[in-house]
């Protein structure tokens, strides 16, 4: 008998409003990420002692269904973040199979994962927040420690399969790594691919950490 899928979490954060998609949402943050960003927002997701709980989809549902009334009244649901939530695509699909189908699923991802993980959950996701960092391959690798070939491939697949309107692209200005001119080039490239929803912001170093370098 095949064992039930489980996933490591760093947090469950309830009653979030306007930060993770529509309505009231609960953020489910997974442990683990394939990137090593110099200014990591959640270094706990990479620390060996950073796991808060390991749950099955059923156990997660038991934790979050308490807010079903809020989700239904506001058009909200669950936001999967991390870490990199798409590394837990099998878990997300199993959770979607048992949750209230009226809940909206949002995902916050860097999209640097195998295509099969994107394909597995794409039909289930209402809104994608994709942090591309910068599409310049040299800047991306300097900042994350990994190339962005998978990111480009996955964005192309989403656009070609009719999901572009569900995707909000996050285009950060990253001190010491990129400039607004780089960001403008990234945005134009993404527009040419078929994406039209963008979130521009600047990383504020006072609110970030470079502890990732020590992990």
N, C-alpha and C positions, 0 to 999 in steps of 0.2 A: 504494500500500500504506500502510495506516495505521500510524504509528509507535507503538511500545510506550509505555505510560504510564510516567512516572517521578515520583518524589517527592523533595523535599529533606528531609534528616534533620539533627537536631542531635545525636543520640546513639543508640546501641544499648547497653542496660544489661542484662547477663546475670545469671542466678542470683538473681533476686529471690524472696523467700519471704514469703507472707502479706501483701504490700503491694499487689498488683495482681490480686486474685482468688484462685482456687484454685491450690494446688500451686506448683511452681517456674515462674516466668515470665521472659520476656525483654521488657523495655520498649523499644519502638520509638517514639522521640520525633520528631515532624515539626516542621519549620520553618513558621512562619506562623500568624497568628491574626487574627480579625476584631475582637477586643476590645482595649482599651487600659487594663487594670486598673491602678489606682493602686499596688497592691502586687503586682506581677507576680512569680510564682514562678520563671519561666523567661524572663527578658528576652532571652536569646540567641535565642529563637525569633522575635523581631521585628527583630533587628539585621541589617543588610544583609550583614554579614560573618559571620553566625552559622551559615551552612550548613556542615555537616561533610562530608556526602556526598550525592550525588544518585544514587539507585538505581532500577532497574526491580524489579518484583515478583520476578522470577527471581533477580536479584542479591541481594535481601534474603533470599530463601529460602536461598540458598547460604551466607549469613552466619549464619543462625539454626538451620539444621537440625542443626548439631553437637550441640545440646542436646535432640534428639528423645527420647533415652533418659530424660532427666530429666522431660520433659513427660509422657511416657507413664507413667512410674512414679508420678508424683505427681498426675496429673490437671491439669497446668498447660498453658501455651501462651504465646501472645503477647498483650501489652497494648499497645495503640496509644494514645499520648499526644502531648504537644506542649508548646506550640502547641495548635492545634485540629485533631485528626486527621480529623474529618468533612469538612474541606475537601479531603481526599485520599480521598474515598469510592470513587472509581473504582479507585484504586491498591489499597485494602483489599480490594475485591471481587476484583480480579485476583489478589492474593496468596492469598486464601482458595480460589480455584479450583485452585491448584497445591500448596498445603500439605497436610500429613498431615491428613485430615479429623477425626482423633481429637483434635487440638489444640483447646483452648478459646481463643476470642478474647474479650478484654476491651477495653473502650474507656473512656478518661477524657475527658470532653467537657463543654463549657459549653452545648452544644446550640443555640448561636446561629448557625444555618446554614440554608440553604434546605431545605425539607422533602424534596426529592428526594434529598438526601444521606443523610438518615435512612432513607428508604424503601429506598434501594439496599443498605444494609448490615444493616438490622434483622434479617433472617432468619439472619444469620451470627454475630451477637454473643451470647455466652453470658451476659456480665455487663456492665451499663452503670454507670459511675460518673458521675453528672451533677452538676456544680457549678453550682447555680442562683444563687449569690451571695445574692440576696434577691429575692423576688417583687414587692416594692414597686417600682413602675416608676420612681419618682423616685430612690430609693436605688440601684437598679440602674444607671440612666443616670449618676448622679453618680460611681459607682465604676468603671464600665466604659467610659463614653463612648458607649454605644449603648443603644437601647431593647431591651426583652425580649419584644417581640411574637412573634418567631420562637421563642423559648424556650417560651413558653406554648403556641403552636401545635404544636410538636414534642412536648411532653409530652402534650398532649391526644391526638395521633395515636398515640403509644406506648401510652397507656392504653386507647384505644378499639380498638386492634388486638391486645390480649392480651399486651403486653410488660411490664406494670407490675411483675410479680413478678421480672423480671430486672434491674430498675432500683434502684440505691442512690442516694438523693438526698443530696448533700452540702450541709449548711446551716451555713455559717460565721458566726461572730460576727466582724464586721470593725470593728476599732477606728476611731472617728471617722466611721463610715458607718451602722452599724445597731446596734440593741439587741436584747436577748433577747426583748423583746415583739414586735419585728418578725419575729424568727425563728419565734416561736410562731404568728404569723398565717400565715407562709409554710407551715409544716408542716401546719396545719389545712387550708389551701387544697389542698395536695397530697394529703392524706388524702381529701378530698372528691372529688378527681380519680381516686382509686383506687390511690395509691402508699402503701406501708407500710414500706419499708426506708429508714432515715435514718442519716446520719453527722453528728453534731454535733461541732464543734471550734471553736477560737478562733485566729485569725491572731495569731501572735506577732511583733511588729514587729521585734524584734532579728534575726529570721531571714528578713525580707523586704527587698525593695528597692523604692524608688520611682524608680529610674533610668529607668523607662519614660517618665517625663515629659520626658526629654531626647531620646527617639528621634524 
